[in-house]
Amino acid sequence: MSAELVIFDCDGVLVDSEPISNAVLARLLGEQGLQMSVAQARRAYQGLTLAQVKASAERTLGRALPERWLEHYEHERLLAFRDGLTAIAGARECVERVRAAGLKACVASQGSLAKTRSSLGLTGLGDLFAERELFSAESVPHGKPEPDLFLHAALSMGSEPAACVVVEDTPSGVRAAVSAGMTVHGYAADSDEQALAAAGAIILNSLSELPRRVGAG
């Protein structure tokens, strides 16, 4: 079945948020006694929901984080985003070329809808997607690596899974797309190429390559 819908992850695919998010995460966890580098934070927590990050950190610490720790993290992350969040190179052009070829496009993220809206807006990409084209793991029983989010996005957009192409930058996201029966391209410019391939992705080193791959010229 030919592609008719391209589903983009947000963080690490459309916006360059992973270095910022993980720097804030490493700093705030360090304040709680869990010392780690930005790279270690990324390896440990990339692709998880915030609830999963909190639960994992608490298991490692052997105690609960402060009651409002997640809210504090989200506030500090937003301040950092306002200072330096940028779009991934070629993101706008990629989405525009996909749409110009008559394909549908949407965003499916582990993060909240509010975070996705904010991130796209801060990077000048907010006009690319309508509200009905934004999907969050908060809306389904299970986030990635389960297929729920991608299946929900496909159903909402009126496309069969086999006609969907997913662009992901994490192994958990790749596994979710594969489980959903979708073709998945692993954006590897700032991710572990071998891990993406092992999870089932076709490696994508530049967003400029994607339109041609999905028949968008």
FITIMAR-424563 format. One line per 10 residues: their letters; for each residue x, y negated, z negated of C-alpha. Coordinates in Angstrom, 1 decimal. Layout:
# residues N
A = X/Y/Z | ...
# end
This chain:
# residues 217
MSAELVIFDC = 0.0/0.0/0.0 | 1.4/-3.4/1.0 | 2.0/-6.0/-1.7 | -0.8/-8.5/-2.4 | 0.0/-9.7/-6.0 | 3.4/-10.7/-7.5 | 3.5/-10.7/-11.3 | 6.3/-12.8/-12.8 | 7.6/-12.4/-16.3 | 8.2/-15.9/-17.7
DGVLVDSEPI = 11.2/-15.9/-20.1 | 14.4/-15.1/-18.2 | 12.6/-14.9/-14.8 | 10.9/-18.3/-14.3 | 12.5/-20.2/-17.2 | 16.0/-19.9/-18.6 | 14.8/-19.5/-22.2 | 16.7/-16.5/-23.4 | 20.0/-18.2/-24.4 | 18.1/-20.9/-26.3
SNAVLARLLG = 15.6/-18.6/-28.0 | 18.3/-16.2/-29.2 | 20.6/-19.0/-30.4 | 17.7/-20.2/-32.6 | 16.9/-16.7/-33.7 | 20.5/-15.9/-34.7 | 20.8/-19.1/-36.7 | 17.5/-18.6/-38.6 | 18.1/-14.9/-39.3 | 21.6/-15.9/-40.5
EQGLQMSVAQ = 20.1/-18.2/-43.0 | 18.2/-15.2/-44.3 | 21.4/-13.2/-44.7 | 21.2/-11.3/-41.4 | 24.3/-12.4/-39.7 | 24.6/-11.8/-35.9 | 25.9/-13.5/-32.8 | 23.6/-14.8/-30.0 | 24.6/-11.8/-27.9 | 23.7/-9.4/-30.7
ARRAYQGLTL = 20.3/-11.1/-31.2 | 19.6/-10.8/-27.6 | 20.5/-7.1/-27.5 | 18.4/-6.4/-30.6 | 15.3/-8.4/-29.9 | 15.0/-9.2/-26.2 | 11.6/-8.1/-24.7 | 9.9/-7.8/-28.1 | 6.9/-9.7/-29.3 | 7.6/-12.1/-32.3
AQVKASAERT = 5.7/-9.7/-34.6 | 8.0/-6.9/-33.5 | 11.1/-9.2/-34.0 | 10.0/-10.0/-37.5 | 9.2/-6.4/-38.4 | 12.6/-5.2/-37.0 | 14.5/-7.9/-38.9 | 12.7/-7.1/-42.1 | 13.6/-3.4/-41.7 | 17.3/-4.4/-41.3
LGRALPERWL = 17.2/-6.8/-44.2 | 15.3/-4.4/-46.4 | 12.9/-7.1/-47.5 | 10.2/-9.4/-46.1 | 11.1/-12.7/-44.5 | 9.5/-15.8/-46.0 | 5.8/-16.1/-45.4 | 6.0/-18.9/-42.8 | 9.2/-17.8/-41.2 | 7.7/-17.1/-37.8
EHYEHERLLA = 6.1/-20.5/-37.7 | 9.4/-22.1/-38.7 | 11.1/-20.2/-35.9 | 8.5/-21.2/-33.3 | 8.9/-24.9/-34.4 | 12.7/-24.8/-34.1 | 12.5/-23.0/-30.8 | 10.2/-25.6/-29.4 | 12.5/-28.4/-30.5 | 15.4/-26.6/-28.8
FRDGLTAIAG = 13.3/-26.0/-25.6 | 12.5/-29.8/-25.4 | 16.2/-30.5/-25.5 | 17.5/-28.1/-22.9 | 15.0/-25.7/-21.3 | 15.4/-25.4/-17.5 | 13.8/-23.5/-14.7 | 15.6/-20.5/-13.3 | 17.3/-21.4/-10.0 | 15.0/-21.0/-7.1
ARECVERVRA = 11.9/-20.3/-9.2 | 9.7/-22.9/-7.7 | 10.7/-22.1/-4.1 | 10.2/-18.4/-4.7 | 6.6/-18.8/-6.0 | 5.7/-21.3/-3.3 | 7.0/-19.0/-0.5 | 5.1/-16.0/-2.0 | 1.8/-18.1/-2.0 | 2.5/-19.5/1.4
AGLKACVASQ = 2.6/-16.0/2.8 | -0.9/-15.4/1.5 | 0.1/-13.3/-1.6 | -1.4/-13.9/-5.0 | 0.9/-14.8/-8.0 | 0.5/-14.8/-11.7 | 2.6/-14.7/-15.0 | 2.5/-11.9/-17.6 | 4.5/-12.6/-20.7 | 5.1/-11.0/-24.1
GSLAKTRSSL = 4.8/-14.5/-25.5 | 1.6/-16.4/-26.3 | -0.3/-18.3/-23.7 | 0.5/-21.5/-25.5 | 4.3/-20.8/-25.3 | 4.0/-19.9/-21.6 | 2.1/-23.1/-20.8 | 4.6/-25.1/-22.7 | 7.7/-23.5/-21.1 | 6.3/-23.9/-17.6
GLTGLGDLFA = 5.4/-27.5/-18.3 | 8.7/-28.4/-19.8 | 10.5/-27.1/-16.7 | 8.3/-28.7/-14.1 | 6.6/-25.4/-13.1 | 3.3/-26.0/-14.8 | 1.5/-26.8/-11.5 | 2.4/-23.5/-9.9 | -0.1/-21.4/-11.9 | -3.8/-21.9/-12.8
ERELFSAESV = -4.9/-21.1/-16.3 | -6.6/-17.9/-15.0 | -3.2/-16.8/-13.6 | -1.5/-16.7/-17.1 | -1.6/-13.5/-19.2 | -0.2/-12.7/-22.6 | 0.5/-9.5/-24.5 | -1.6/-11.1/-27.3 | -4.6/-10.2/-25.1 | -4.1/-6.5/-24.9
PHGKPEPDLF = -3.7/-3.6/-27.5 | 0.0/-3.0/-26.7 | 2.7/-5.2/-25.2 | 5.6/-4.1/-23.1 | 6.9/-1.4/-22.7 | 3.4/-0.1/-22.6 | 1.6/-0.8/-19.3 | -1.4/-2.6/-20.8 | -0.4/-6.2/-20.0 | 0.4/-5.6/-16.3
LHAALSMGSE = -2.8/-3.5/-15.8 | -4.8/-6.3/-17.5 | -3.2/-8.9/-15.2 | -3.8/-6.8/-12.0 | -7.4/-6.1/-12.9 | -8.1/-9.8/-13.7 | -6.5/-10.8/-10.4 | -8.5/-8.3/-8.4 | -5.6/-6.1/-7.3 | -4.8/-2.4/-7.5
PAACVVVEDT = -1.6/-1.5/-9.4 | 0.0/0.0/-6.2 | -0.4/-3.4/-4.5 | 1.4/-5.2/-7.3 | 5.1/-6.3/-7.4 | 6.5/-7.2/-10.8 | 9.6/-9.3/-11.5 | 11.2/-8.5/-14.9 | 14.5/-9.1/-16.6 | 14.3/-6.6/-19.5
PSGVRAAVSA = 14.3/-2.8/-19.6 | 11.1/-2.8/-21.7 | 9.3/-4.9/-19.1 | 10.6/-2.7/-16.3 | 9.3/0.4/-18.1 | 5.9/-1.2/-18.6 | 5.6/-2.0/-14.8 | 6.8/1.5/-13.8 | 4.2/3.0/-16.2 | 1.5/0.8/-14.7
GMTVHGYAAD = 2.3/2.3/-11.2 | 3.8/-1.0/-9.9 | 6.9/-1.7/-7.9 | 9.3/-3.7/-10.1 | 12.3/-5.8/-9.2 | 14.8/-6.3/-12.1 | 16.2/-9.9/-12.1 | 19.7/-9.3/-13.1 | 21.4/-12.7/-12.9 | 21.7/-12.9/-16.7
SDEQALAAAG = 20.7/-9.3/-17.7 | 22.2/-5.8/-17.8 | 21.9/-4.6/-14.3 | 22.6/-1.0/-15.2 | 19.9/-1.0/-17.9 | 17.4/-2.5/-15.5 | 18.2/0.1/-12.8 | 18.1/3.0/-15.3 | 14.6/1.8/-16.4 | 13.4/2.0/-12.8
AIILNSLSEL = 13.9/-1.4/-11.3 | 15.1/-2.4/-7.8 | 17.9/-4.9/-8.6 | 17.3/-8.5/-7.7 | 20.3/-10.9/-8.1 | 18.6/-14.1/-6.9 | 14.9/-15.1/-6.8 | 15.6/-16.3/-3.2 | 15.7/-12.6/-2.2 | 12.2/-11.8/-3.5
PRRVGAG = 10.0/-13.4/-0.8 | 11.7/-11.4/2.0 | 11.3/-8.2/0.0 | 7.5/-8.6/-0.4 | 7.0/-9.7/3.2 | 6.9/-13.4/2.5 | 9.7/-14.3/5.0
# end
